[in-house]
Amino acid sequence: MFRRSSRGFTLIELLVVIAIIAILIALLLPAVQQAREAARRTQCRNNLKQMGLALHNYHDNSGRFPLGELYAYNGNWKARILPFMDQGPLYNNFTWAAASFQSVSGAFIPALAGTIVPALNCPSSPLPQVGVSGPNANTGNAQNHDYTGVMGAYPDPAGRTAECLDTGSSWGSFACANGLLLVNETVGIRDNTDGTSNTIIVGEQSGDVAGRDMRANYWGGWCGTSFNVGSVGVPVTSAPASTTMVSTGVTTLRYAPNADQGATTAVTCVASSGCDNPWSHNVPLSSYHEGGIHTLMADGAVRFISENISLVTYRQLGARDDGQVVGEF
């Protein structure tokens, strides 16, 4: 009888097997990454849907949408809808004074330090959730938010000149009152004559501008505005032109989504023109999602808007009552 001898793999055979495995991994890895990003995008959409539901519940209770932001950094719309986002205990910590939100020189309530409301961060964004980020001056470690309210569009799509305020020649920034989440005043669905499905109320701002964190999180994501425009109900547009004013939590649609600071065309933002610091009013909506951003429409629907959208259409979506016919987007 002959004994059958066994032999192992040769070096060449082993290398071939390793190469095949490496090719399979290379083929599968993009699919895995795409699946993960799809899940992250779904979560981002759900965050906006949760905010939309909270805004509508707030509207049902008060008959109007909340203040976009208020003087003395006295909170913005995200703080005001917390009870409708299952965050009642956090809401009850606010004293609705500057010391509640301003995280400079210790003027900041401890309840906000490091507190994370998950629905206010996009899972696709690698930018920090808390603490100082770029020029945000967030020394009190308040949460940095990835979504911002829309106060309107500049220039006004209907050509009106009294809808926006120049907030300082050194910043070149315009605060507008033709949207839905405004400075120092409130509006409701009845004021949204263009239709709630044609008006953006909240936009994603989870990306960067030319490699810098320009999200509207000056002193953290909860603050309001620095400028006292009088009692609640007095529109910001009643202030004198070139009034110095900083902002947190709202923006004006002036530049294209994902626009890079430093360029000089109409669809990108220009240095010192309201988009190159987080306290101005024209910081672009942005994201790390491929090709565009998520937006919350006033009717509660979430739409993904391409970064190549017509700038005319995009600005029309930022205004609630310009009377223009919005095309496909």
Helices and strands as residue ranges (DSSP letters): H 11-62, H 77-80, G 82-85, H 88-91, H 98-101, G 110-112, G 118-120, E 147-153, E 164-166, E 174-176, G 189-191, G 196-198, E 200-204, G 236-238, E 250-253, E 292-297, E 302-306, H 311-318
